[in-house]
Amino acid sequence: MRKLIVILLCFLLVTPALNGKRAQASDLSTGTSIKQIETSGNLTMYLCNNGDLMSWSTIEDGIPIIKKVAGDIQQFSLDSSSGYIAIKSNGEVINRSTRFSDDEVDLKRIGKVKQVSHNIYEYRFINEKNELWAFSMDAWGNPVTQPEKVMDDVKQVATSDNGTFIVTTKGELWAYGDSMSYAIDAGFELEDGPVKMMDNVEKVQLGSDFDSFVIVLKMNGEVWGWGHNRSDQIGKNLPDIVEDPVLIISDIIDLSVGANYSMAIDNKGQLWGWGGNTYGQIGNDSVDTVGTPKMVMQNVTKVATSLNNWDQATFVVRNDNTIWGWGSNSYNILSSSTSKDILTPIKIIEIQNNPTVVTGVYKNASEWAKPELSEAEKKGLLSPVINESFKAKITREKFSEIAIKFYEALTGESLTTVAKNPFTDTVNPEVLKAYDLGIVKGISPSKFSPNNFITREEMSVMLIRALDKAKPEFNYDYDYFRFEDEKKFSTWSQSSIKLLRSMGIILGDTNNNFNPKKSTTIEEASVMVYRLLQAADE
């Protein structure tokens, strides 16, 4: 096995998942996690928590060409033409919008800025006093107005050609602009100035100017929407224009709205998508419109959607600090191995800059298991179960996750799968990786039963499959010592059990029985996987 590299805290390693090649660390940020991510469809930018603003627009030979474009940044906004405006920690504005120069617009009159939202014509800023300031550009790139103050006590703003929506520090939603384009007038004349529309709002997002619609996240986790519905971005079986707010989904903590679709993260870290899907931007292995929110992925912390009507791609940050993407690949922003659109999530970047931390804490673990559990944790095998009780029975899902850690440790690869998900009861990417490799199988063509407990003989078969996939040339030249209960072995498990027994990976109980039908604890499974890794790496 390739020796694991200890990555120092001050370095950032970016690992594209498509072919295992790694970009040069010197080209990348030293940030430890991702604070914000945005995409235009042909440019994606992410902000590290140390203030480094990074971008990439293409992948060459499987490697994202990542550049650091600015430092000391606290927030940024990216428009559909790939122009951006960034806010430094001192409130200074960095203008890379391509639409105006600093000598054309007096940004200093706004004061110290802490948030920006813009498209190619409309520009909105919130300063340190929570004041909202705005100015506009015409179609030829000339300022129509200089920055003017709009209102006080503003927390968040979203804008487009057709309207501006404002969330105040009290959670009130206000709006002004072209009410007819958003079908939101409901008796209001929004052209005359901000009008209050809703209470208890956490965040507002707007669709594209062509498919103008509004998506609101309320403080209780409910998502409401209204406006154009040509792509079911508000919901199926609704009019093409929805005039009154409609409840779409609940238990949401964050969301991002694209040109004609939305992606939302719930309070369990699950990612949901709905609306237009021409480029596969929902990520559900289809290009059909999604009228009802569909769960796409788990363990998601950030999501970015594209407002570009022609290059709609979606990117997410997961809780392991990896960036995944799917949708339009016309500029090879997702993959260099194909020019086709990507219909299911693939891993683009892996950011690792923390050394392996060994906790040495294994809840309820037996004394006999602790020494090997410590070694297994050093190899990265225990991350799927480190917070579990080690005396608990291990499920099919958790063992699949450990099996993938075993495969990756043995091969030195970081796996990505774009295989179609045949199961209706799981979207766990580690399960799908294991299924794609042939390590695990479903209990039926459409069911995996992730929460079922795994038996000792099932685990033995999966371990041998994983070893065969990771090291097909492995020599099984060992002596076999029989178990007393061999007659209880299933026909399909006999060879795997005997191979693991001959290698000393599995042992019998005090009566030399293997107990093939017995469920397995997390500590037993973890120790077995570690022992097999040691044997295979010799």
C-alpha positions as CSV (number, residue, x, y, z in Angstrom):
1,M,0.0,0.0,0.0
2,R,1.2,3.4,-0.7
3,K,2.4,5.1,2.4
4,L,0.0,7.7,3.8
5,I,1.2,11.2,3.7
6,V,0.9,13.3,6.8
7,I,-0.3,16.7,5.7
8,L,0.9,19.6,7.7
9,L,-1.7,22.0,9.1
10,C,-0.5,24.9,7.0
11,F,-0.9,23.3,3.6
12,L,-3.9,22.7,1.4
13,L,-4.1,19.6,-0.7
14,V,-6.6,19.5,-3.6
15,T,-7.3,16.1,-4.9
16,P,-9.6,15.7,-8.0
17,A,-11.6,12.6,-7.8
18,L,-11.7,11.7,-11.5
19,N,-8.3,10.2,-11.9
20,G,-6.5,10.5,-8.6
21,K,-4.0,13.2,-9.7
22,R,-3.3,16.0,-7.4
23,A,-2.9,19.7,-8.1
24,Q,0.2,21.5,-6.8
25,A,-0.2,22.7,-3.2
26,S,1.6,25.9,-4.0
27,D,-1.2,27.0,-6.3
28,L,-3.8,26.6,-3.6
29,S,-5.2,28.2,-0.5
30,T,-4.0,27.4,3.0
31,G,-7.6,27.7,4.4
32,T,-8.9,25.0,6.5
33,S,-12.6,25.0,5.4
34,I,-14.9,26.6,2.9
35,K,-17.1,29.5,4.1
36,Q,-18.9,30.3,0.8
37,I,-19.2,28.8,-2.7
38,E,-20.8,30.4,-5.8
39,T,-20.9,29.4,-9.5
40,S,-21.8,31.1,-12.8
41,G,-21.9,27.8,-14.7
42,N,-18.5,28.4,-16.4
43,L,-16.6,29.8,-13.3
44,T,-16.8,28.5,-9.7
45,M,-15.4,30.4,-6.8
46,Y,-15.1,29.4,-3.1
47,L,-14.0,31.4,-0.1
48,C,-11.9,29.7,2.6
49,N,-12.4,30.7,6.2
50,N,-8.9,32.3,6.3
51,G,-10.0,34.8,3.7
52,D,-8.5,33.3,0.5
53,L,-10.8,33.6,-2.5
54,M,-10.2,30.7,-5.0
55,S,-11.5,30.0,-8.4
56,W,-11.5,27.5,-11.3
57,S,-13.1,27.5,-14.7
58,T,-11.8,24.3,-16.2
59,I,-10.3,20.9,-15.5
60,E,-7.3,19.7,-17.5
61,D,-6.1,16.1,-17.4
62,G,-8.4,15.5,-14.4
63,I,-7.0,18.4,-12.4
64,P,-9.0,21.6,-11.6
65,I,-6.9,24.6,-12.5
66,I,-7.4,26.5,-9.3
67,K,-6.2,30.1,-8.7
68,K,-6.1,32.3,-5.7
69,V,-7.7,35.6,-6.9
70,A,-7.8,37.6,-3.6
71,G,-7.0,37.4,0.1
72,D,-8.5,38.8,3.3
73,I,-12.0,38.4,1.9
74,Q,-15.1,38.1,4.1
75,Q,-17.8,37.7,1.3
76,F,-18.2,37.9,-2.4
77,S,-20.9,37.9,-5.2
78,L,-20.6,36.3,-8.6
79,D,-22.8,37.2,-11.6
80,S,-23.9,35.2,-14.6
81,S,-21.2,36.6,-16.8
82,S,-18.5,35.5,-14.4
83,G,-17.8,38.9,-13.0
84,Y,-17.4,39.2,-9.2
85,I,-17.3,41.7,-6.4
86,A,-15.5,40.8,-3.2
87,I,-15.6,42.5,0.2
88,K,-12.4,42.6,2.2
89,S,-12.4,42.2,6.0
90,N,-11.9,46.0,6.4
91,G,-15.0,46.7,4.3
92,E,-13.1,47.7,1.2
93,V,-14.7,46.6,-2.2
94,I,-12.8,44.8,-4.8
95,N,-14.6,45.3,-8.1
96,R,-14.1,42.7,-10.8
97,S,-17.6,42.9,-12.3
98,T,-16.4,43.8,-15.8
99,R,-19.3,46.3,-16.0
100,F,-17.9,49.4,-14.4
101,S,-14.6,50.9,-13.2
102,D,-13.9,52.3,-9.8
103,D,-13.6,55.8,-11.2
104,E,-17.1,55.6,-12.7
105,V,-18.9,54.8,-9.4
106,D,-18.2,56.3,-6.0
107,L,-18.3,53.3,-3.8
108,K,-16.7,55.1,-0.9
109,R,-19.9,56.9,-0.1
110,I,-21.4,53.6,1.0
111,G,-18.9,53.3,3.9
112,K,-17.5,50.0,5.1
113,V,-19.3,47.2,3.2
114,K,-19.9,43.8,4.7
115,Q,-22.2,42.2,2.0
116,V,-22.8,42.5,-1.7
117,S,-25.4,41.1,-4.1
118,H,-25.4,41.9,-7.8
119,N,-26.0,40.9,-11.4
120,I,-24.6,42.6,-14.5
121,Y,-27.0,45.6,-14.1
122,E,-28.0,45.9,-10.5
123,Y,-25.7,46.3,-7.5
124,R,-26.7,46.2,-3.8
125,F,-24.5,46.7,-0.8
126,I,-25.0,46.4,3.0
127,N,-22.6,48.3,5.1
128,E,-21.4,47.9,8.7
129,K,-24.4,50.0,9.9
130,N,-26.8,47.5,8.2
131,E,-27.8,50.2,5.7
132,L,-28.7,49.1,2.1
133,W,-27.2,51.0,-0.7
134,A,-27.9,50.5,-4.4
135,F,-27.0,51.6,-7.9
136,S,-27.7,50.4,-11.5
137,M,-26.0,50.1,-14.8
138,D,-27.5,50.4,-18.3
139,A,-27.1,47.9,-21.1
140,W,-23.9,49.7,-22.4
141,G,-22.2,49.6,-19.0
142,N,-22.8,53.2,-18.0
143,P,-23.9,54.0,-14.4
144,V,-27.6,55.1,-14.4
145,T,-27.2,56.2,-10.8
146,Q,-24.5,56.7,-8.1
147,P,-24.9,54.6,-4.9
148,E,-27.9,55.7,-3.0
149,K,-29.2,54.6,0.4
150,V,-32.4,52.6,0.2
151,M,-33.3,51.6,3.8
152,D,-31.9,50.8,7.3
153,D,-31.7,47.6,9.4
154,V,-31.0,45.2,6.5
155,K,-29.6,41.7,7.1
156,Q,-29.6,40.2,3.5
157,V,-30.5,41.3,0.0
158,A,-31.1,39.6,-3.4
159,T,-31.5,41.4,-6.7
160,S,-32.1,41.0,-10.4
161,D,-33.1,43.1,-13.3
162,N,-36.8,42.8,-12.2
163,G,-36.7,43.5,-8.5
164,T,-34.8,43.7,-5.2
165,F,-35.8,41.7,-2.2
166,I,-34.7,42.6,1.3
167,V,-34.6,40.8,4.6
168,T,-34.4,43.1,7.6
169,T,-32.7,42.4,10.9
170,K,-36.2,41.8,12.3
171,G,-36.9,39.1,9.7
172,E,-39.2,41.2,7.6
173,L,-39.3,40.7,3.8
174,W,-39.5,43.9,1.7
175,A,-39.4,44.3,-2.0
176,Y,-39.2,46.9,-4.8
177,G,-38.9,46.8,-8.6
178,D,-41.0,45.4,-11.4
179,S,-43.8,43.6,-9.6
180,M,-45.4,42.2,-12.8
181,S,-42.3,40.3,-13.7
182,Y,-42.5,38.5,-10.4
183,A,-46.2,38.2,-10.3
184,I,-46.0,39.5,-6.7
185,D,-47.9,42.7,-6.8
186,A,-50.9,41.4,-4.9
187,G,-52.2,45.0,-4.7
188,F,-48.7,46.6,-4.1
189,E,-47.0,49.0,-6.4
190,L,-43.4,48.0,-5.9
191,E,-42.0,50.5,-8.4
192,D,-42.6,53.3,-5.9
193,G,-40.2,51.9,-3.2
194,P,-39.8,49.0,-0.7
195,V,-43.0,47.4,0.4
196,K,-43.3,44.9,3.3
197,M,-44.4,41.5,2.1
198,M,-43.8,38.8,4.8
199,D,-42.6,38.3,8.4
200,N,-40.2,35.7,10.0
201,V,-37.9,35.4,7.0
202,E,-34.4,34.2,7.2
203,K,-33.2,34.4,3.6
204,V,-34.5,35.3,0.1
205,Q,-33.2,34.2,-3.3
206,L,-34.3,35.1,-6.8
207,G,-34.4,33.1,-10.1
208,S,-33.1,34.4,-13.4
209,D,-34.6,37.4,-15.2
210,F,-36.1,35.1,-17.8
211,D,-37.7,32.7,-15.4
212,S,-38.2,35.3,-12.6
213,F,-39.4,33.7,-9.3
214,V,-38.8,34.1,-5.6
215,I,-37.8,31.5,-3.1
216,V,-38.0,32.4,0.6
217,L,-36.5,30.5,3.6
218,K,-38.5,31.3,6.8
219,M,-37.1,31.2,10.3
220,N,-39.0,28.0,11.1
221,G,-37.3,26.1,8.2
222,E,-40.2,26.4,5.7
223,V,-39.4,27.3,2.1
224,W,-42.1,29.3,0.2
225,G,-42.1,30.3,-3.5
226,W,-44.0,32.3,-6.1
227,G,-43.6,33.7,-9.5
228,H,-42.9,32.0,-12.9
229,N,-43.4,28.3,-12.8
230,R,-42.6,27.2,-16.4
231,S,-40.1,24.6,-15.1
232,D,-42.0,23.6,-12.0
233,Q,-39.7,25.7,-9.9
234,I,-42.5,26.4,-7.6
235,G,-44.2,23.0,-7.9
236,K,-46.0,20.6,-10.2
237,N,-49.6,20.9,-11.1
238,L,-49.5,24.7,-10.5
239,P,-50.1,27.6,-13.0
240,D,-47.3,28.9,-15.2
241,I,-47.4,32.0,-12.9
242,V,-48.0,31.5,-9.2
243,E,-49.2,34.7,-7.6
244,D,-49.5,33.7,-4.0
245,P,-46.7,32.1,-1.9
246,V,-46.8,28.3,-1.9
247,L,-45.1,26.0,0.7
248,I,-42.5,23.9,-1.1
249,I,-40.5,22.1,1.6
250,S,-39.8,22.2,5.4
251,D,-36.9,21.7,7.8
252,I,-34.5,23.6,5.6
253,I,-31.5,25.5,7.0
254,D,-30.0,26.9,3.8
255,L,-30.7,27.1,0.1
256,S,-29.5,28.4,-3.3
257,V,-31.6,29.3,-6.3
258,G,-30.5,28.9,-9.9
259,A,-31.9,30.2,-13.2
260,N,-34.9,27.9,-13.0
261,Y,-34.3,25.5,-10.1
262,S,-33.5,25.4,-6.4
263,M,-31.3,23.3,-4.1
264,A,-31.9,23.2,-0.3
265,I,-30.1,21.7,2.7
266,D,-32.2,20.4,5.5
267,N,-31.4,20.1,9.2
268,K,-29.9,16.6,8.7
269,G,-27.5,17.8,6.0
270,Q,-29.6,16.2,3.2
271,L,-29.6,18.1,-0.1
272,W,-33.0,18.5,-2.0
273,G,-33.6,19.8,-5.5
274,W,-36.5,20.8,-7.6
275,G,-37.4,22.7,-10.8
276,G,-35.7,22.8,-14.2
277,N,-33.3,20.0,-15.0
278,T,-32.3,20.4,-18.7
279,Y,-28.6,19.9,-17.9
280,G,-29.0,17.4,-15.1
281,Q,-28.4,20.3,-12.6
282,I,-30.7,18.6,-10.0
283,G,-28.3,15.7,-9.8
284,N,-30.9,12.9,-9.9
285,D,-29.5,11.0,-13.0
286,S,-32.2,12.6,-15.2
287,V,-32.9,15.6,-17.4
288,D,-36.6,15.6,-16.6
289,T,-38.2,18.5,-14.7
290,V,-38.5,17.8,-11.0
291,G,-41.8,19.2,-9.7
292,T,-41.5,17.8,-6.1
293,P,-38.3,18.2,-4.0
294,K,-36.1,15.2,-4.5
295,M,-33.3,14.2,-2.1
296,V,-30.0,14.1,-4.0
297,M,-27.2,13.8,-1.4
298,Q,-26.3,13.6,2.3
299,N,-23.7,15.4,4.5
300,V,-23.9,18.7,2.7
301,T,-22.9,22.0,4.3
302,K,-22.9,24.5,1.4
303,V,-24.6,24.6,-2.0
304,A,-24.2,26.9,-5.1
305,T,-26.5,27.1,-8.1
306,S,-26.0,28.8,-11.5
307,L,-28.1,31.8,-12.6
308,N,-26.7,31.4,-16.1
309,N,-29.6,30.1,-18.3
310,W,-27.2,28.2,-20.7
311,D,-24.6,26.6,-18.3
312,Q,-26.5,25.4,-15.3
313,A,-24.3,23.5,-12.9
314,T,-24.6,22.8,-9.2
315,F,-21.7,22.6,-6.7
316,V,-21.8,21.6,-3.0
317,V,-19.4,21.4,-0.1
318,R,-19.8,18.3,2.1
319,N,-18.9,18.0,5.8
320,D,-15.7,16.2,4.9
321,N,-14.6,19.5,3.2
322,T,-14.9,18.1,-0.4
323,I,-16.4,19.9,-3.3
324,W,-18.8,18.0,-5.6
325,G,-20.5,19.1,-8.8
326,W,-22.9,18.1,-11.5
327,G,-24.9,19.5,-14.4
328,S,-23.6,21.4,-17.5
329,N,-20.0,20.5,-18.4
330,S,-19.7,22.5,-21.6
331,Y,-16.6,24.3,-20.4
332,N,-15.1,21.2,-18.7
333,I,-15.7,22.7,-15.3
334,L,-16.7,19.3,-13.9
335,S,-14.7,16.8,-15.9
336,S,-12.0,16.7,-18.6
337,S,-12.8,13.1,-19.6
338,T,-16.1,14.0,-21.2
339,S,-17.8,17.1,-22.7
340,K,-21.2,15.6,-21.8
341,D,-23.3,16.9,-19.0
342,I,-22.9,15.2,-15.6
343,L,-26.2,13.9,-14.3
344,T,-25.1,12.6,-10.8
345,P,-22.7,14.1,-8.2
346,I,-19.0,13.6,-8.7
347,K,-16.2,14.7,-6.4
348,I,-14.1,17.6,-7.9
349,I,-11.9,18.7,-5.0
350,E,-10.7,17.3,-1.7
351,I,-9.3,19.8,0.7
352,Q,-7.2,18.2,3.4
353,N,-5.0,20.3,5.6
354,N,-5.3,18.8,9.0
355,P,-3.0,16.0,10.2
356,T,-4.7,12.8,11.2
357,V,-6.1,13.2,14.7
358,V,-6.2,10.1,16.8
359,T,-8.8,10.5,19.6
360,G,-8.0,7.3,21.4
361,V,-11.6,7.4,22.7
362,Y,-13.7,4.5,21.6
363,K,-17.1,4.5,23.3
364,N,-17.9,1.3,25.2
365,A,-15.0,-0.6,23.4
366,S,-13.7,-3.8,25.0
367,E,-10.2,-3.7,26.4
368,W,-9.0,-6.4,23.9
369,A,-10.0,-4.2,21.0
370,K,-8.6,-0.8,22.0
371,P,-5.0,-1.3,20.8
372,E,-6.1,-2.4,17.3
373,L,-8.8,0.3,17.2
374,S,-6.1,2.9,17.9
375,E,-4.1,1.6,14.9
376,A,-7.2,1.4,12.7
377,E,-8.0,5.1,13.5
378,K,-4.5,6.1,12.5
379,K,-5.2,4.5,9.1
380,G,-8.4,6.5,8.7
381,L,-10.7,3.4,9.0
382,L,-12.8,4.6,11.9
383,S,-14.2,7.9,10.7
384,P,-17.6,6.5,9.8
385,V,-18.1,5.0,13.3
386,I,-15.9,7.1,15.6
387,N,-18.9,8.6,17.4
388,E,-20.8,5.3,17.8
389,S,-20.8,2.8,20.6
390,F,-18.3,0.2,19.6
391,K,-20.4,-2.5,21.4
392,A,-23.3,-1.7,19.1
393,K,-24.2,-3.9,16.2
394,I,-22.9,-2.6,12.8
395,T,-25.3,-2.0,10.0
396,R,-25.0,-2.7,6.3
397,E,-24.6,1.0,5.7
398,K,-21.8,1.6,8.3
399,F,-19.9,-1.5,7.2
400,S,-20.1,-0.3,3.6
401,E,-18.5,3.0,4.7
402,I,-15.7,1.2,6.5
403,A,-15.2,-1.1,3.5
404,I,-14.6,2.0,1.3
405,K,-12.1,3.4,3.8
406,F,-10.3,0.0,3.6
407,Y,-10.3,0.1,-0.2
408,E,-9.0,3.7,-0.4
409,A,-6.3,3.1,2.2
410,L,-5.1,0.0,0.4
411,T,-5.1,1.6,-3.1
412,G,-4.2,5.2,-2.2
413,E,-7.1,6.3,-4.3
414,S,-10.0,8.7,-3.5
415,L,-13.0,7.1,-5.0
416,T,-15.7,8.7,-7.0
417,T,-18.7,7.0,-8.6
418,V,-21.2,8.4,-11.0
419,A,-23.0,5.1,-11.2
420,K,-26.8,5.2,-11.3
421,N,-28.4,4.6,-7.9
422,P,-30.6,1.5,-8.1
423,F,-31.9,1.8,-4.6
424,T,-34.9,3.6,-3.3
425,D,-33.9,3.5,0.4
426,T,-30.5,5.1,0.4
427,V,-28.5,7.9,-1.3
428,N,-25.4,7.3,0.8
429,P,-22.5,7.9,-1.6
430,E,-20.2,5.4,0.2
431,V,-22.9,2.7,-0.2
432,L,-23.1,3.6,-3.9
433,K,-19.3,3.4,-4.2
434,A,-19.3,0.0,-2.6
435,Y,-22.1,-1.1,-4.8
436,D,-20.4,0.2,-7.9
437,L,-17.2,-1.8,-7.0
438,G,-19.2,-4.9,-6.4
439,I,-18.3,-5.0,-2.7
440,V,-22.0,-4.9,-1.6
441,K,-25.3,-5.9,-3.2
442,G,-28.9,-5.0,-2.5
443,I,-31.3,-7.4,-0.8
444,S,-33.5,-6.8,-3.9
445,P,-33.0,-4.9,-7.2
446,S,-34.3,-1.7,-5.6
447,K,-33.7,-2.2,-1.8
448,F,-30.4,-2.0,0.1
449,S,-31.8,-2.0,3.7
450,P,-29.0,0.2,5.1
451,N,-30.1,-0.1,8.7
452,N,-30.2,-3.9,8.7
453,F,-27.5,-5.5,10.9
454,I,-24.7,-7.4,9.1
455,T,-23.9,-11.0,9.9
456,R,-20.4,-12.3,10.4
457,E,-20.6,-14.3,7.2
458,E,-21.9,-11.4,5.2
459,M,-19.1,-9.2,6.4
460,S,-16.5,-11.9,5.5
461,V,-17.8,-12.0,1.9
462,M,-17.7,-8.2,1.6
463,L,-14.2,-8.0,3.0
464,I,-12.9,-10.5,0.4
465,R,-14.6,-8.7,-2.4
466,A,-13.0,-5.4,-1.2
467,L,-9.6,-7.0,-1.1
468,D,-10.0,-8.6,-4.5
469,K,-11.0,-5.2,-6.0
470,A,-8.2,-3.3,-4.3
471,K,-5.5,-5.9,-4.8
472,P,-6.5,-8.4,-7.5
473,E,-3.0,-9.9,-7.5
474,F,-3.0,-10.7,-3.8
475,N,-1.6,-14.2,-3.0
476,Y,-3.9,-16.2,-0.6
477,D,-1.2,-18.8,0.2
478,Y,-2.1,-19.6,3.8
479,D,-2.9,-22.7,5.8
480,Y,-6.5,-23.2,6.9
481,F,-7.6,-24.3,10.3
482,R,-11.2,-25.4,10.4
483,F,-14.1,-24.1,12.6
484,E,-16.3,-26.5,14.5
485,D,-19.5,-25.0,13.1
486,E,-18.6,-25.1,9.3
487,K,-21.9,-26.9,8.6
488,K,-23.7,-23.7,9.4
489,F,-21.8,-21.7,6.7
490,S,-23.9,-20.7,3.8
491,T,-22.7,-22.0,0.5
492,W,-22.0,-18.5,-0.8
493,S,-19.8,-17.5,2.2
494,Q,-17.7,-20.6,2.7
495,S,-14.7,-19.6,0.6
496,S,-14.5,-16.1,2.1
497,I,-14.7,-17.3,5.7
498,K,-12.0,-19.9,5.1
499,L,-9.7,-17.4,3.4
500,L,-10.0,-14.9,6.3
501,R,-9.5,-17.8,8.8
502,S,-6.4,-18.9,7.0
503,M,-4.9,-15.4,7.2
504,G,-5.7,-15.1,10.9
505,I,-8.2,-12.3,10.4
506,I,-11.0,-14.0,12.0
507,L,-10.8,-16.3,15.1
508,G,-13.3,-18.7,16.7
509,D,-14.9,-18.4,20.1
510,T,-13.9,-20.5,23.1
511,N,-15.5,-23.5,21.4
512,N,-13.8,-22.7,18.1
513,N,-17.1,-21.7,16.5
514,F,-17.4,-18.9,14.0
515,N,-21.1,-18.2,14.5
516,P,-21.8,-17.2,10.9
517,K,-25.4,-16.0,11.4
518,K,-24.5,-13.9,14.4
519,S,-24.5,-10.1,14.0
520,T,-21.3,-8.2,14.3
521,T,-20.4,-5.4,16.6
522,I,-18.6,-2.2,15.4
523,E,-15.5,-3.1,17.3
524,E,-15.3,-6.6,15.8
525,A,-15.8,-5.3,12.3
526,S,-13.3,-2.5,12.8
527,V,-10.6,-4.9,14.1
528,M,-11.2,-7.3,11.3
529,V,-10.9,-4.6,8.6
530,Y,-7.7,-3.3,10.2
531,R,-6.2,-6.8,10.4
532,L,-6.9,-7.4,6.7
533,L,-5.4,-4.1,5.8
534,Q,-2.2,-5.1,7.7
535,A,-2.1,-8.5,6.0
536,A,-2.7,-7.1,2.5
537,D,-0.1,-4.5,2.9
538,E,2.8,-6.8,3.9
